[in-house]
Amino acid sequence: MEAEPDPPVTTLPRGSVPPELVGEWDGDGTNVRFDKIRFGADGRVALLFNNGGVFEGTAVAEETSLTLYVPGGPIHYRQWSIEAFEAGYGYTFENLVLDGVSYVRQTSGA
């Protein structure tokens, strides 16, 4: 009897993201693929869903593009950017925009 071949080994690329991406970003709830995205300083990424599901992998940012290497991926974004804005009363936020889809986090305020 012949042995079954081993499945191919899939290795994730080493993650690399700039410091401004590090942290947790909340989806706006309408057009987002994920409810939250969490970036680690080491390039790890976690995609969180309201049903409790989590996809984990690595993220690689290169200038204005971003690739998330997660199960079911990779997911490529041609354009990412961060835009800061004030909401009044001392509250400030940042929007992470991935190919036109916005994720937000609070940076100051009560």
N, C-alpha and C positions, 0 to 999 in steps of 0.2 A: 504494500500500500504506500502510495506517494504522500509525502508530507505536504500540507497546505502551505503556500508561501505566506510569509509574514505580511501584515498590512503595511502599506507605505508609512514611513515615519513623517509626520507633519510637524515641522518646527516653526514656531512663530518668530518673526523678526524681533530684534531687540527694540523695545519701545523707546521713543524719544519725543517729548513734547516740551514746548517752552513753558517757563514758570507761570505765565498768565493763564494757561489752560488748566493748571492744577486746581482741583477742588471739585465740588458737586454743582451741576447745572440742572435746573428744573425745566422740563418741557412746558410749552404753553397749553398743552392739552388738546389742541385741535389738529395741527398738521404734523406733529412730531411722530417719529418712529418709536421713540423710547420715552418713558416718563421721566427718567433722570439719566444723566451721564456723569460718571465719576472718573476723573483723571488723577493718577498718582504721579508724583515727582519722578518715579522710575520708568514712566511710560506705560504703566498698566492702565487698562481701562475696564470699567464695568458699566454695562447697559442694564438699567433697572426698569422693570415693568410693574404696573400696579397689581398684577396678579401674583406678585412675589417672584417671578422669574428673573434670573440674572444671567447675562452672558458676560464672560470675562475673557480678556485677551490683552493685546498690546495695541498701542496707538503710535503712529509715526507721522509727525508733522514735518512737512518740507515746504518752507516758505509759505505760500498761501494754500497749499493742498494738505489734506489730512486723510489718512487711511486707518481704519479700525480693523484689526485682525481678530475676529471673534467667530464663534461657531455660526455657520451659515454665511460667513463673509468670505473675503474681505469686503468692507464697505468703503467706497471711495467718495470723498468730497473734493470737488475741484477747487472750491473756495471756502475758506473759513476766515472769520474776523471777529473781533470783540469790540463792542461799542459801549461806552459808559454813558449813563444818563441819570439825572436827578428826578426824583418823584415828588419833591417838596417835603417840607417839615423835617429836613435832615436825613431823609432816606435817599441813598444812592444805590444804583444797581448796575450790572453789566449784562449785556446781551451777547451770547455766543451765537453767531449766525453761521450755519452750515448749509451751503448752497441755497440760501434764502429762507431756511427754517430756523426759528429762534428758540434758544434756551436761555434762561435767566438765572442770576444769583444776586442776592443782596450783598452789598459791600460795606454799608454803614447805615446807622439808624437804630432806633429802639426795636 
